[in-house]
Amino acid sequence: MNSKFVHLAVYDTLADWETGHATAYLARAGYEVRTVGHTRDLVRSIGGLGIRPDLTLDELRPEDSSLFILPGADLWDTGDDLAPFARKAREFLDAGTPVAAICGATAGLAREGLLDGRDHTSAVSFYLAATGYQGGERYVEADAVSDGGLVTAGPTEPVAFAREVFRMLGVYEGEVLDAWYRLFHDSDPEAYAVLQQAGSR
């Protein structure tokens, strides 16, 4: 596994705000974040940002990655256009390479059967129940959940989502991870001092 690559799925209507904390601080930790699309054609986020993918879904291999991140998007709920990304997530998990999904991407993974045997969360339980999946008893009312190599979170929890990604990859640990979360989630000024001290070691 190439431990310095993280792959971010990109597709039209992706939710800009959901993965920024994770990708920015993974990049600061030395990871190269590469974008993955259906094709290399330009896609546009909900906020109108244009993104030209670095590689295509067919080119992406779990052994070349440390993590596959799937953001939410309107398209997760309007048809099967993004189902290939959920199938790629299955390929990653089967290979032992972690996956992180937020918001609508959790519904895509539910339809693929990837939440049936793992603890998970999303926006609300009935959102996932509407997919007809079999994992309702594993739904957890939490900001973000990690289980079986998979991180899940709802659309209002990009900071908790990032925290679980960092924990899974060992980017931050212990009091430093806690301080990062307190700074960006709670605006705790004391947490900044902890991060500064850790950065000077």
C-alpha positions as protocol buffer text, in pm:
chain_id: "A"
residue {
  index: 1
  type: MET
  ca { x: 0 y: 0 z: 0 }
}
residue {
  index: 2
  type: ASN
  ca { x: 123 y: 349 z: -85 }
}
residue {
  index: 3
  type: SER
  ca { x: 66 y: 522 z: 247 }
}
residue {
  index: 4
  type: LYS
  ca { x: 102 y: 872 z: 104 }
}
residue {
  index: 5
  type: PHE
  ca { x: -203 y: 879 z: -126 }
}
residue {
  index: 6
  type: VAL
  ca { x: -561 y: 949 z: -24 }
}
residue {
  index: 7
  type: HIS
  ca { x: -832 y: 940 z: -289 }
}
residue {
  index: 8
  type: LEU
  ca { x: -1135 y: 1170 z: -288 }
}
residue {
  index: 9
  type: ALA
  ca { x: -1434 y: 1079 z: -504 }
}
residue {
  index: 10
  type: VAL
  ca { x: -1565 y: 1376 z: -703 }
}
residue {
  index: 11
  type: TYR
  ca { x: -1890 y: 1400 z: -896 }
}
residue {
  index: 12
  type: ASP
  ca { x: -2146 y: 1662 z: -990 }
}
residue {
  index: 13
  type: THR
  ca { x: -2336 y: 1809 z: -691 }
}
residue {
  index: 14
  type: LEU
  ca { x: -2078 y: 1693 z: -436 }
}
residue {
  index: 15
  type: ALA
  ca { x: -2111 y: 1876 z: -105 }
}
residue {
  index: 16
  type: ASP
  ca { x: -1815 y: 2114 z: -80 }
}
residue {
  index: 17
  type: TRP
  ca { x: -1815 y: 2154 z: 298 }
}
residue {
  index: 18
  type: GLU
  ca { x: -1813 y: 1791 z: 404 }
}
residue {
  index: 19
  type: THR
  ca { x: -1457 y: 1676 z: 339 }
}
residue {
  index: 20
  type: GLY
  ca { x: -1248 y: 1996 z: 354 }
}
residue {
  index: 21
  type: HIS
  ca { x: -1125 y: 1954 z: 711 }
}
residue {
  index: 22
  type: ALA
  ca { x: -1020 y: 1597 z: 640 }
}
residue {
  index: 23
  type: THR
  ca { x: -841 y: 1660 z: 311 }
}
residue {
  index: 24
  type: ALA
  ca { x: -669 y: 1982 z: 423 }
}
residue {
  index: 25
  type: TYR
  ca { x: -516 y: 1828 z: 732 }
}
residue {
  index: 26
  type: LEU
  ca { x: -430 y: 1501 z: 560 }
}
residue {
  index: 27
  type: ALA
  ca { x: -235 y: 1710 z: 308 }
}
residue {
  index: 28
  type: ARG
  ca { x: -63 y: 1894 z: 593 }
}
residue {
  index: 29
  type: ALA
  ca { x: 30 y: 1557 z: 739 }
}
residue {
  index: 30
  type: GLY
  ca { x: 210 y: 1461 z: 418 }
}
residue {
  index: 31
  type: TYR
  ca { x: -58 y: 1278 z: 223 }
}
residue {
  index: 32
  type: GLU
  ca { x: -121 y: 1357 z: -141 }
}
residue {
  index: 33
  type: VAL
  ca { x: -494 y: 1393 z: -203 }
}
residue {
  index: 34
  type: ARG
  ca { x: -595 y: 1281 z: -552 }
}
residue {
  index: 35
  type: THR
  ca { x: -944 y: 1325 z: -697 }
}
residue {
  index: 36
  type: VAL
  ca { x: -1129 y: 1042 z: -867 }
}
residue {
  index: 37
  type: GLY
  ca { x: -1418 y: 1080 z: -1113 }
}
residue {
  index: 38
  type: HIS
  ca { x: -1624 y: 865 z: -1348 }
}
residue {
  index: 39
  type: THR
  ca { x: -1409 y: 1019 z: -1619 }
}
residue {
  index: 40
  type: ARG
  ca { x: -1154 y: 1301 z: -1626 }
}
residue {
  index: 41
  type: ASP
  ca { x: -1422 y: 1546 z: -1733 }
}
residue {
  index: 42
  type: LEU
  ca { x: -1485 y: 1852 z: -1518 }
}
residue {
  index: 43
  type: VAL
  ca { x: -1740 y: 1810 z: -1238 }
}
residue {
  index: 44
  type: ARG
  ca { x: -1916 y: 2084 z: -1042 }
}
residue {
  index: 45
  type: SER
  ca { x: -1984 y: 2086 z: -670 }
}
residue {
  index: 46
  type: ILE
  ca { x: -2303 y: 2213 z: -509 }
}
residue {
  index: 47
  type: GLY
  ca { x: -2119 y: 2540 z: -453 }
}
residue {
  index: 48
  type: GLY
  ca { x: -2026 y: 2567 z: -821 }
}
residue {
  index: 49
  type: LEU
  ca { x: -1658 y: 2477 z: -783 }
}
residue {
  index: 50
  type: GLY
  ca { x: -1511 y: 2312 z: -1089 }
}
residue {
  index: 51
  type: ILE
  ca { x: -1293 y: 2006 z: -1028 }
}
residue {
  index: 52
  type: ARG
  ca { x: -1110 y: 1810 z: -1295 }
}
residue {
  index: 53
  type: PRO
  ca { x: -1040 y: 1458 z: -1161 }
}
residue {
  index: 54
  type: ASP
  ca { x: -681 y: 1337 z: -1139 }
}
residue {
  index: 55
  type: LEU
  ca { x: -780 y: 985 z: -1237 }
}
residue {
  index: 56
  type: THR
  ca { x: -1085 y: 776 z: -1323 }
}
residue {
  index: 57
  type: LEU
  ca { x: -1265 y: 526 z: -1106 }
}
residue {
  index: 58
  type: ASP
  ca { x: -1147 y: 243 z: -1332 }
}
residue {
  index: 59
  type: GLU
  ca { x: -786 y: 346 z: -1271 }
}
residue {
  index: 60
  type: LEU
  ca { x: -818 y: 347 z: -892 }
}
residue {
  index: 61
  type: ARG
  ca { x: -678 y: 44 z: -706 }
}
residue {
  index: 62
  type: PRO
  ca { x: -699 y: -16 z: -330 }
}
residue {
  index: 63
  type: GLU
  ca { x: -333 y: -114 z: -314 }
}
residue {
  index: 64
  type: ASP
  ca { x: -235 y: 233 z: -434 }
}
residue {
  index: 65
  type: SER
  ca { x: -429 y: 413 z: -163 }
}
residue {
  index: 66
  type: SER
  ca { x: -449 y: 469 z: 211 }
}
residue {
  index: 67
  type: LEU
  ca { x: -812 y: 581 z: 210 }
}
residue {
  index: 68
  type: PHE
  ca { x: -1109 y: 635 z: -23 }
}
residue {
  index: 69
  type: ILE
  ca { x: -1329 y: 932 z: 76 }
}
residue {
  index: 70
  type: LEU
  ca { x: -1685 y: 966 z: -55 }
}
residue {
  index: 71
  type: PRO
  ca { x: -1862 y: 1298 z: 2 }
}
residue {
  index: 72
  type: GLY
  ca { x: -2235 y: 1350 z: -10 }
}
residue {
  index: 73
  type: ALA
  ca { x: -2405 y: 1474 z: -327 }
}
residue {
  index: 74
  type: ASP
  ca { x: -2757 y: 1525 z: -453 }
}
residue {
  index: 75
  type: LEU
  ca { x: -2692 y: 1250 z: -707 }
}
residue {
  index: 76
  type: TRP
  ca { x: -2677 y: 984 z: -434 }
}
residue {
  index: 77
  type: ASP
  ca { x: -3054 y: 1026 z: -392 }
}
residue {
  index: 78
  type: THR
  ca { x: -3170 y: 1075 z: -749 }
}
residue {
  index: 79
  type: GLY
  ca { x: -3069 y: 751 z: -921 }
}
residue {
  index: 80
  type: ASP
  ca { x: -2789 y: 501 z: -967 }
}
residue {
  index: 81
  type: ASP
  ca { x: -2532 y: 733 z: -1127 }
}
residue {
  index: 82
  type: LEU
  ca { x: -2299 y: 706 z: -827 }
}
residue {
  index: 83
  type: ALA
  ca { x: -2345 y: 333 z: -762 }
}
residue {
  index: 84
  type: PRO
  ca { x: -2005 y: 256 z: -922 }
}
residue {
  index: 85
  type: PHE
  ca { x: -1840 y: 458 z: -644 }
}
residue {
  index: 86
  type: ALA
  ca { x: -2014 y: 242 z: -382 }
}
residue {
  index: 87
  type: ARG
  ca { x: -1896 y: -69 z: -564 }
}
residue {
  index: 88
  type: LYS
  ca { x: -1542 y: 68 z: -558 }
}
residue {
  index: 89
  type: ALA
  ca { x: -1582 y: 123 z: -183 }
}
residue {
  index: 90
  type: ARG
  ca { x: -1668 y: -247 z: -151 }
}
residue {
  index: 91
  type: GLU
  ca { x: -1351 y: -331 z: -342 }
}
residue {
  index: 92
  type: PHE
  ca { x: -1149 y: -116 z: -100 }
}
residue {
  index: 93
  type: LEU
  ca { x: -1303 y: -268 z: 212 }
}
residue {
  index: 94
  type: ASP
  ca { x: -1262 y: -621 z: 78 }
}
residue {
  index: 95
  type: ALA
  ca { x: -893 y: -542 z: 24 }
}
residue {
  index: 96
  type: GLY
  ca { x: -855 y: -404 z: 377 }
}
residue {
  index: 97
  type: THR
  ca { x: -814 y: -42 z: 265 }
}
residue {
  index: 98
  type: PRO
  ca { x: -1024 y: 207 z: 466 }
}
residue {
  index: 99
  type: VAL
  ca { x: -1321 y: 403 z: 334 }
}
residue {
  index: 100
  type: ALA
  ca { x: -1482 y: 719 z: 474 }
}
residue {
  index: 101
  type: ALA
  ca { x: -1836 y: 820 z: 369 }
}
residue {
  index: 102
  type: ILE
  ca { x: -2040 y: 1121 z: 474 }
}
residue {
  index: 103
  type: CYS
  ca { x: -2400 y: 1233 z: 419 }
}
residue {
  index: 104
  type: GLY
  ca { x: -2557 y: 1091 z: 101 }
}
residue {
  index: 105
  type: ALA
  ca { x: -2261 y: 861 z: 42 }
}
residue {
  index: 106
  type: THR
  ca { x: -2374 y: 662 z: 346 }
}
residue {
  index: 107
  type: ALA
  ca { x: -2700 y: 587 z: 164 }
}
residue {
  index: 108
  type: GLY
  ca { x: -2502 y: 470 z: -137 }
}
residue {
  index: 109
  type: LEU
  ca { x: -2304 y: 233 z: 83 }
}
residue {
  index: 110
  type: ALA
  ca { x: -2625 y: 116 z: 250 }
}
residue {
  index: 111
  type: ARG
  ca { x: -2769 y: 23 z: -91 }
}
residue {
  index: 112
  type: GLU
  ca { x: -2447 y: -166 z: -165 }
}
residue {
  index: 113
  type: GLY
  ca { x: -2492 y: -366 z: 158 }
}
residue {
  index: 114
  type: LEU
  ca { x: -2177 y: -230 z: 320 }
}
residue {
  index: 115
  type: LEU
  ca { x: -2353 y: -107 z: 636 }
}
residue {
  index: 116
  type: ASP
  ca { x: -2544 y: -427 z: 713 }
}
residue {
  index: 117
  type: GLY
  ca { x: -2265 y: -570 z: 925 }
}
residue {
  index: 118
  type: ARG
  ca { x: -2093 y: -257 z: 1057 }
}
residue {
  index: 119
  type: ASP
  ca { x: -2183 y: 4 z: 1317 }
}
residue {
  index: 120
  type: HIS
  ca { x: -2254 y: 327 z: 1132 }
}
residue {
  index: 121
  type: THR
  ca { x: -2431 y: 661 z: 1134 }
}
residue {
  index: 122
  type: SER
  ca { x: -2570 y: 914 z: 887 }
}
residue {
  index: 123
  type: ALA
  ca { x: -2797 y: 1219 z: 886 }
}
residue {
  index: 124
  type: VAL
  ca { x: -3086 y: 1031 z: 1056 }
}
residue {
  index: 125
  type: SER
  ca { x: -3177 y: 665 z: 1083 }
}
residue {
  index: 126
  type: PHE
  ca { x: -3489 y: 688 z: 866 }
}
residue {
  index: 127
  type: TYR
  ca { x: -3282 y: 834 z: 580 }
}
residue {
  index: 128
  type: LEU
  ca { x: -3091 y: 507 z: 559 }
}
residue {
  index: 129
  type: ALA
  ca { x: -3400 y: 298 z: 632 }
}
residue {
  index: 130
  type: ALA
  ca { x: -3553 y: 436 z: 312 }
}
residue {
  index: 131
  type: THR
  ca { x: -3281 y: 255 z: 114 }
}
residue {
  index: 132
  type: GLY
  ca { x: -3423 y: -81 z: 222 }
}
residue {
  index: 133
  type: TYR
  ca { x: -3092 y: -190 z: 371 }
}
residue {
  index: 134
  type: GLN
  ca { x: -3066 y: -459 z: 639 }
}
residue {
  index: 135
  type: GLY
  ca { x: -2838 y: -278 z: 885 }
}
residue {
  index: 136
  type: GLY
  ca { x: -3085 y: -70 z: 1084 }
}
residue {
  index: 137
  type: GLU
  ca { x: -2997 y: -240 z: 1412 }
}
residue {
  index: 138
  type: ARG
  ca { x: -2635 y: -127 z: 1367 }
}
residue {
  index: 139
  type: TYR
  ca { x: -2726 y: 242 z: 1335 }
}
residue {
  index: 140
  type: VAL
  ca { x: -2560 y: 457 z: 1605 }
}
residue {
  index: 141
  type: GLU
  ca { x: -2679 y: 802 z: 1712 }
}
residue {
  index: 142
  type: ALA
  ca { x: -2337 y: 968 z: 1704 }
}
residue {
  index: 143
  type: ASP
  ca { x: -2154 y: 1246 z: 1522 }
}
residue {
  index: 144
  type: ALA
  ca { x: -1929 y: 998 z: 1343 }
}
residue {
  index: 145
  type: VAL
  ca { x: -1869 y: 624 z: 1371 }
}
residue {
  index: 146
  type: SER
  ca { x: -1576 y: 398 z: 1279 }
}
residue {
  index: 147
  type: ASP
  ca { x: -1616 y: 24 z: 1239 }
}
residue {
  index: 148
  type: GLY
  ca { x: -1465 y: -243 z: 1019 }
}
residue {
  index: 149
  type: GLY
  ca { x: -1241 y: -2 z: 826 }
}
residue {
  index: 150
  type: LEU
  ca { x: -1529 y: 236 z: 751 }
}
residue {
  index: 151
  type: VAL
  ca { x: -1595 y: 588 z: 882 }
}
residue {
  index: 152
  type: THR
  ca { x: -1948 y: 729 z: 849 }
}
residue {
  index: 153
  type: ALA
  ca { x: -2098 y: 1065 z: 944 }
}
residue {
  index: 154
  type: GLY
  ca { x: -2390 y: 1293 z: 871 }
}
residue {
  index: 155
  type: PRO
  ca { x: -2378 y: 1617 z: 670 }
}
residue {
  index: 156
  type: THR
  ca { x: -2350 y: 1849 z: 970 }
}
residue {
  index: 157
  type: GLU
  ca { x: -2042 y: 1675 z: 1112 }
}
residue {
  index: 158
  type: PRO
  ca { x: -1741 y: 1742 z: 888 }
}
residue {
  index: 159
  type: VAL
  ca { x: -1517 y: 1799 z: 1191 }
}
residue {
  index: 160
  type: ALA
  ca { x: -1615 y: 1475 z: 1364 }
}
residue {
  index: 161
  type: PHE
  ca { x: -1579 y: 1299 z: 1028 }
}
residue {
  index: 162
  type: ALA
  ca { x: -1224 y: 1432 z: 994 }
}
residue {
  index: 163
  type: ARG
  ca { x: -1142 y: 1334 z: 1353 }
}
residue {
  index: 164
  type: GLU
  ca { x: -1235 y: 971 z: 1284 }
}
residue {
  index: 165
  type: VAL
  ca { x: -1034 y: 972 z: 961 }
}
residue {
  index: 166
  type: PHE
  ca { x: -728 y: 1104 z: 1148 }
}
residue {
  index: 167
  type: ARG
  ca { x: -777 y: 844 z: 1420 }
}
residue {
  index: 168
  type: MET
  ca { x: -804 y: 562 z: 1165 }
}
residue {
  index: 169
  type: LEU
  ca { x: -489 y: 667 z: 980 }
}
residue {
  index: 170
  type: GLY
  ca { x: -295 y: 759 z: 1295 }
}
residue {
  index: 171
  type: VAL
  ca { x: -246 y: 1120 z: 1178 }
}
residue {
  index: 172
  type: TYR
  ca { x: -327 y: 1256 z: 1524 }
}
residue {
  index: 173
  type: GLU
  ca { x: -367 y: 1060 z: 1845 }
}
residue {
  index: 174
  type: GLY
  ca { x: -451 y: 1109 z: 2211 }
}
residue {
  index: 175
  type: GLU
  ca { x: -452 y: 1464 z: 2345 }
}
residue {
  index: 176
  type: VAL
  ca { x: -347 y: 1608 z: 2007 }
}
residue {
  index: 177
  type: LEU
  ca { x: -646 y: 1451 z: 1830 }
}
residue {
  index: 178
  type: ASP
  ca { x: -872 y: 1573 z: 2110 }
}
residue {
  index: 179
  type: ALA
  ca { x: -724 y: 1923 z: 2087 }
}
residue {
  index: 180
  type: TRP
  ca { x: -770 y: 1936 z: 1709 }
}
residue {
  index: 181
  type: TYR
  ca { x: -1137 y: 1845 z: 1752 }
}
residue {
  index: 182
  type: ARG
  ca { x: -1192 y: 2094 z: 2033 }
}
residue {
  index: 183
  type: LEU
  ca { x: -1034 y: 2373 z: 1828 }
}
residue {
  index: 184
  type: PHE
  ca { x: -1237 y: 2321 z: 1512 }
}
residue {
  index: 185
  type: HIS
  ca { x: -1560 y: 2194 z: 1665 }
}
residue {
  index: 186
  type: ASP
  ca { x: -1580 y: 2395 z: 1987 }
}
residue {
  index: 187
  type: SER
  ca { x: -1356 y: 2697 z: 1909 }
}
residue {
  index: 188
  type: ASP
  ca { x: -1163 y: 2618 z: 2226 }
}
residue {
  index: 189
  type: PRO
  ca { x: -862 y: 2856 z: 2240 }
}
residue {
  index: 190
  type: GLU
  ca { x: -678 y: 2632 z: 2487 }
}
residue {
  index: 191
  type: ALA
  ca { x: -672 y: 2358 z: 2226 }
}
residue {
  index: 192
  type: TYR
  ca { x: -463 y: 2576 z: 1994 }
}
residue {
  index: 193
  type: ALA
  ca { x: -179 y: 2584 z: 2246 }
}
residue {
  index: 194
  type: VAL
  ca { x: -180 y: 2204 z: 2263 }
}
residue {
  index: 195
  type: LEU
  ca { x: -152 y: 2181 z: 1884 }
}
residue {
  index: 196
  type: GLN
  ca { x: 126 y: 2441 z: 1871 }
}
residue {
  index: 197
  type: GLN
  ca { x: 322 y: 2255 z: 2135 }
}
residue {
  index: 198
  type: ALA
  ca { x: 275 y: 1924 z: 1952 }
}
residue {
  index: 199
  type: GLY
  ca { x: 388 y: 2084 z: 1627 }
}
residue {
  index: 200
  type: SER
  ca { x: 711 y: 2208 z: 1784 }
}
residue {
  index: 201
  type: ARG
  ca { x: 819 y: 1864 z: 1903 }
}
